[in-house]
Amino acid sequence: MKTMLFIAAALLACGTAQAADGAKLYAEKTCVACHGKDGKKPLMADYPKIAGQNAKYAERQMLDIKSGARANGNSAAMKGVMHLVSDAEIKAIAEYVASMK
């Protein structure tokens, strides 16, 4: 029982740390420039509002843009930045975006 509680606490702490890292990465990797500080006020009217987006969906979109699997819409604007973002950083950003309200 103690082991299960320890594991649960460690996972919770990891998730909190990852969310904090996601917030930092969101600013550092220039996501804020196009999607806005709160993810609700994009630079251009046709850029998506991303606050509260499903984490798995956001992660998949970023990975697809990075790999070139997604090349439609405004993905070209992100393609130039995505080479600077590791897959682990993409996951952290996606989880942060999902937590935005």
C-alpha positions in Angstrom: 0.0 0.0 0.0 2.8 2.4 0.9 4.5 1.6 -2.4 1.3 2.4 -4.4 0.9 5.7 -2.5 4.5 6.6 -3.3 4.1 5.8 -6.9 0.9 7.9 -7.1 2.6 10.8 -5.4 5.6 10.6 -7.8 3.4 10.5 -10.8 1.4 13.5 -9.6 4.6 15.5 -8.9 6.0 14.5 -12.3 2.8 15.7 -14.0 3.0 19.0 -12.2 6.6 19.5 -13.1 5.9 18.6 -16.7 3.1 21.2 -16.8 5.5 23.8 -15.4 8.0 22.8 -18.1 5.3 23.1 -20.7 4.5 26.6 -19.7 8.1 27.6 -19.9 8.5 25.8 -23.3 5.3 27.5 -24.6 7.0 30.8 -24.1 10.5 29.8 -25.1 9.6 28.0 -28.3 7.6 31.0 -29.4 4.1 29.4 -29.3 3.0 32.5 -27.5 3.8 34.6 -30.5 1.2 33.1 -32.7 -1.3 31.5 -30.3 -1.3 34.2 -27.6 -0.2 34.1 -24.0 -3.4 32.4 -22.9 -3.9 30.3 -26.1 -7.1 32.2 -26.8 -5.9 35.2 -28.8 -4.0 34.1 -31.9 -2.0 36.5 -34.0 -4.0 35.8 -37.1 -7.8 35.2 -37.3 -7.2 31.9 -39.0 -4.7 30.6 -36.5 -6.3 28.2 -34.0 -7.3 29.0 -30.4 -5.6 26.2 -28.6 -6.4 26.7 -24.9 -7.9 23.5 -23.5 -7.2 21.4 -26.6 -7.0 17.7 -26.0 -3.4 16.9 -25.2 -3.1 13.8 -27.4 -4.6 15.7 -30.3 -2.3 18.7 -29.9 0.7 16.4 -29.6 -0.2 14.5 -32.7 -0.7 17.7 -34.7 2.7 19.0 -33.7 4.4 15.8 -34.4 2.7 15.6 -37.8 3.7 19.1 -38.7 7.3 18.4 -37.5 7.6 15.3 -39.7 5.8 16.8 -42.7 2.9 14.4 -42.5 0.6 17.4 -42.0 1.3 20.1 -44.6 -2.1 21.8 -44.9 -3.6 25.0 -43.7 -1.2 27.1 -41.7 1.1 24.2 -40.8 3.9 25.8 -42.9 4.0 28.6 -40.4 4.8 26.1 -37.6 7.0 23.9 -39.7 9.8 26.5 -39.4 9.8 26.3 -35.7 9.1 22.6 -35.0 12.7 21.5 -35.8 13.7 23.4 -32.6 11.3 21.3 -30.4 12.1 17.8 -29.3 9.3 15.1 -29.1 9.5 15.2 -25.3 9.1 19.0 -25.4 6.1 18.6 -27.7 4.5 16.3 -25.2 5.0 18.8 -22.4 3.7 21.7 -24.5 0.6 19.7 -25.5 -0.1 18.8 -21.8 0.3 22.5 -20.9 -2.0 23.6 -23.7 -4.6 21.1 -22.5 -4.4 22.6 -19.0 -5.0 26.1 -20.2 -8.5 27.3 -19.4 
